[in-house]
């Protein structure tokens, strides 16, 4: 009998169907891998089980009985625990205090019983065969140990179902095998474990069954042993989607004869960026593919001077340069359009004109202090026409415009700043389909006009459609480079999950 | 270590000391402890300096006056310690103190009710106002800085309104001055004429330290300041505890109101603004992090003493009033800067 059965579950957010008619089973004493691309609906499904989201329709059966967890608390009482990808701990408190927050043992009704607290936590650590002093301050622990504290917390509710969302994302190999030992032990004790991960080799080691999700639906469930990595990737990507029926880039042949405008060599930053090197030519769109957390944004930020680097060389127009701040990057003609436009790219409360000229204001200053309003209006107006930004006027507050037009304003800003190397980080995130096509056209036009473009995108069809060349990253390293001709979704996914198994405990 | 020194970190650090460097070294490298040691050393240095610089500094009268000043600021600073550890801020503690004093004046002098009722009314008024601020922050999601800035002005006006814009004297309640001015200790040990206000300060400190270290309220105060979202996801009623924290803060402000009114033998409705900055300064100098999650009552007490010794010492050295203010401002900036340094290194 199944510990948990999910039947025809549905959940939509603002009209987008995140989970659609999903069926999912978890048996006691089983490790069940859940796989799928970013946005396939894995996390939504799990958050419904954990009481963080409410389902729209469908059924969740626990021991064959229909249940409804309407809060994390309620789910915990039913014995369903979740360990989020991002740890949720109070760093200033001890391990035991974290585990029992909100349920502290008391004496005399109003005093905390710290001895009982530590004893209970110690008992759980022993059950996990984990050597850890429950009094240790969590902020002083390694990420791996912090994760163990989260697991201990989930177990303290006597969880029978444990959901782990990419638990090894921040662990080294030694720590991963510690985690696996604990997972094995829990499995022997009859705990059912849902294990979300992109790491094929890990899943081959630990999982009993695998379920693949795509576009909010469950595609298939199969025993892990005997299911090849290729088959899983094929299910994740979906054959019918491969190479969308879109016209190939109408840019002429790949600009191989154009000069290289940006070359990055040996870029390193901690564990996040490991020996990354690439080149971009004038008129080229270089796609950066990979899974979330592969280090693509970090590379862009490092080149742009937003984060300090440990090592590496950046060559712009054939000259080695040192970029220590975004200000210096802009001076060298490098612009970065962040994935979070609202937070980093735009002052959304201000008007269109102000946003466009913001990065180039010094150019419009006359007599030492006055901003030449006529000149800024003219410059902003010209860009609004050139990029076909749909706005009633230059005085329109940016936040009243659509996502696509906001994105164009960010582009306008960097164009006015004379940047000829542009990093686009998820340029179409949060933009509707029609506007996407327009952004694509614009990116191509920019490349044709001689800009060098680096485009980071998690949407494979988008990368395939726009890029002249595709660089794939995994765990901070570049795992491969594909030409426009040889690139397919399968090949990219394979490279994006190509882990460095030789990497030893740091 | 004194009782009030207990904070969640203390036990663990001692326990972990054996497998690391020597206990002394570990203590020094623990930022919270280091800040406290530093603050304590600064206090001693200030006392020694002023003692040498002016023969008047160690006069009994002068020491008593330092203690008197510390009683008020110290109690207010303890109130702020709760809110600041929880990751909030309360700018209204100064005018709330005055408001509570005026409430006591209205109850005792205008209405002629007995002393215990006046004391109760002052503390209850403080708790009530604290609950209001807490509700604004927790329920209506008004940023604490703004909510309590508004409350600061609101209370300033309200104190003037209910007092009729003039001081209220406690002429009908002769026992009122006993609260702060007399010396219970001096009665038994004539050589130690420590005013009762200071006795109250240490009593409040003791209870506050115990609450922070030993009760669920204390645990949630640290937890909220450390990671509010984690507390919420753990199923704790975050709004409720925030309101309780602000209410406790308000009630302690009520106690401060009683001390200052007793010392002046009157409720001065125009007084109070500016006290909140001294209180916050004392808290920060004492090693409590403005970003929350970390802090101690003993540190706050040391901070409060630093502030009052500094003010007093500069005065008896005949430093001009305006320069005293300049120095105090610089000290506050320095204290906040060390807090930022600490945060930078430890997240």
Interface residues (C-beta under 8 A of the other chain):
Chain A: X71 X72 X73 X76 X88 X89 X90 X91 X92 X93 X94 X97 X98 X101 X102 X104 X106 X110 X111 X112 X114 X133 X135 X136 X137 X139
Chain B: X8 X9 X11 X12 X13 X15 X16 X214 X215 X216 X218 X219 X222 X223 X225 X226 X227 X229 X230 X231 X233 X234 X235 X236 X293 X294 X346 X347
